[in-house]
Each structure stands twice: as C-alpha cells, then as structure tokens.
Amino acid sequence: MTDAVLARLTDWIKDKNPEAQEIPEDLDIVETRTVTSLQFVEFLLYIEELRGSAIPSEEMDIDSFRTLRSIVDRHFAPTLTAGE
C-alpha cells in the first residue's frame, strides 16, 4: 500500500509539472519548488483525500511535507497500520 501511495503522490506532482522526469522519495519538494506555494494547498487536499481523513492541525509541520517519504511516513503509516 505504501508503494501505491508513493506512486499516486508522484503522479499528482508529475501531472502538475510535466517537465519533471523522476521524483526521488527523498527530494525536498518544498526547497526545490517541485510543488509551488500555489500548488501546496491543493497538494494537502489531495493527501487528505488519499488518507480518507483530514490532517490534524498539530500534524501541520512543514518538515513532514518536505519529501514524499516524510509524507508517507508521517501521514499514512499510522493509517496503514490501523487499517491492516
């Protein structure tokens, strides 16, 4: 399931940035502006859609959204464990 989430997040980013070739799990998507500030809110909403729940405000730490790996580890791993 984790690989499926990574693939869907990667596909979303590539859809918004057709010039993006490869997006490594550890690429800082904030620093590199792979996800722009204008896209970021939309990306957060997409993450919540994939999770099936809102992200609690106490989990809204920019560092947990810097890489695809940190997004999956922080925002999907607890959900995956609870759902399995």
C-alpha positions in Angstrom: 0.0 0.0 0.0 2.9 2.4 0.8 4.2 2.0 -2.8 0.7 2.7 -4.2 0.5 6.0 -2.1 4.0 7.0 -3.3 3.0 6.3 -6.9 -0.2 8.4 -6.6 1.7 11.3 -5.0 4.3 11.1 -7.6 1.7 11.0 -10.4 0.0 14.1 -8.9 3.3 16.1 -8.9 4.1 14.9 -12.5 0.6 15.9 -13.6 1.2 19.4 -12.3 4.8 19.5 -13.5 5.0 17.7 -16.9 8.7 18.6 -17.2 9.5 16.6 -14.0 11.4 13.4 -15.0 11.9 11.5 -11.8 10.9 12.4 -8.3 13.0 10.6 -5.7 11.4 9.8 -2.4 13.9 12.0 -0.6 13.7 15.0 -2.9 12.9 18.2 -0.9 9.8 19.2 -2.9 9.4 22.4 -0.9 13.0 23.7 -1.3 13.2 22.7 -5.0 9.8 24.2 -5.6 8.7 20.9 -7.2 5.4 21.8 -5.5 4.9 25.5 -5.7 3.4 27.6 -2.9 0.2 27.9 -5.0 0.0 24.1 -5.5 0.8 23.3 -1.9 -2.8 23.7 -0.6 -4.1 21.6 -3.4 -1.5 19.0 -2.7 -2.5 19.0 1.0 -6.1 18.4 0.0 -5.0 15.6 -2.3 -3.1 14.0 0.6 -6.2 14.2 2.8 -8.3 12.6 0.0 -5.8 9.7 -0.2 -5.8 9.4 3.6 -9.6 9.4 3.8 -9.4 12.0 6.6 -8.3 15.5 7.4 -4.8 16.1 8.7 -5.0 17.3 12.3 -3.6 20.8 12.8 -1.0 19.5 15.2 0.5 17.5 12.3 0.8 20.5 10.0 4.5 20.8 10.3 6.2 21.8 7.0 9.0 19.3 7.6 6.5 16.4 7.4 5.7 17.5 3.9 9.2 18.1 2.5 9.7 14.7 0.9 7.4 12.0 -0.4 9.0 9.6 2.1 8.2 12.0 5.0 4.6 12.4 3.8 4.1 8.7 3.7 5.9 8.0 7.0 4.1 10.8 8.9 0.7 10.9 7.3 0.0 7.4 6.0 1.9 4.9 8.1 -0.4 5.3 11.2 -3.4 4.9 8.9 -1.9 1.9 7.2 -1.2 0.2 10.5 -4.7 0.9 11.8 -6.3 -0.3 8.6 -4.4 -3.6 8.2 
